[in-house]
């Protein structure tokens, strides 16, 4: 019989798993910022979703707090959406 040390191990770059003394695995844990040296990287974790980056840009924020799918909102961004074109806009 092989005996293992009970410990957390990185299963891949996003997940760690607990190895038991009998060398089987149990408990799996997601690491939103990545798994390195058998532990989840620590840092700020953001709620994912589409939202305003600032008053003019909209995008999808991932758990690591970086942005993807960034769009410039022609009429501004408020409450996590690009504003629609106002009805009373006149084009010169």
C-alpha positions in Angstrom: 0.0 0.0 0.0 1.2 3.5 -0.9 0.9 6.1 1.8 0.5 9.8 0.8 0.8 13.0 2.8 -2.6 14.6 3.3 -2.4 18.0 1.7 -3.9 20.4 -0.8 -2.6 20.1 -4.4 -3.2 22.2 -7.5 -5.3 20.0 -9.9 -4.8 22.6 -12.6 -4.4 26.4 -12.9 -7.9 27.1 -11.5 -8.6 24.3 -9.0 -7.1 22.8 -6.0 -8.0 19.4 -4.5 -7.3 17.6 -1.2 -5.2 14.5 -1.3 -5.9 11.9 1.5 -3.4 9.5 3.2 -4.7 6.6 1.0 -3.7 8.7 -2.1 -7.3 9.3 -3.2 -8.7 12.8 -3.7 -11.6 14.5 -2.0 -12.7 18.2 -1.6 -12.3 20.3 -4.7 -12.0 24.1 -4.5 -12.1 26.7 -7.3 -9.3 29.3 -7.3 -10.7 32.4 -9.1 -7.3 34.0 -9.3 -5.4 30.8 -10.0 -3.7 27.9 -8.1 0.1 28.2 -7.5 2.4 26.3 -5.0 -0.6 24.1 -3.9 -2.7 27.0 -2.8 -5.2 29.5 -4.3 -3.6 32.9 -5.1 -4.9 35.6 -2.8 -6.1 39.0 -3.9 -9.2 41.0 -4.6 -12.0 39.1 -6.1 -14.7 41.0 -8.0 -18.3 40.0 -8.7 -18.4 39.0 -12.3 -20.8 40.5 -14.8 -21.5 43.3 -17.3 -21.2 46.7 -15.8 -20.1 50.3 -16.3 -16.3 50.7 -16.1 -16.7 54.5 -16.0 -19.2 57.1 -17.3 -18.4 56.3 -20.9 -17.4 52.6 -21.0 -19.2 49.2 -20.5 -17.6 45.8 -20.2 -17.6 42.4 -18.6 -15.6 42.2 -15.3 -14.1 38.8 -14.4 -13.3 37.5 -10.9 -9.7 38.8 -11.1 -11.2 42.3 -11.5 -9.9 42.8 -15.1 -12.2 43.7 -17.9 -13.2 41.9 -21.2 -15.5 42.9 -24.1 -15.1 46.6 -23.5 -17.5 48.9 -25.4 -17.6 52.7 -25.5 -21.1 53.9 -24.8 -22.0 56.8 -27.2 -24.5 58.3 -24.8 -22.8 57.3 -21.5 -23.0 54.4 -19.1 -25.3 54.4 -16.0 -26.6 51.5 -13.8 -24.5 48.8 -15.6 -25.9 49.6 -19.1 -25.2 51.9 -22.0 -27.7 54.8 -22.2 -29.9 54.7 -25.3 -30.0 57.6 -27.7 -32.1 60.5 -26.3 -35.2 61.1 -28.4 -34.6 64.9 -28.6 -31.1 64.7 -30.2 -30.7 66.8 -33.3 -27.9 66.0 -35.7 -26.4 69.2 -37.3 
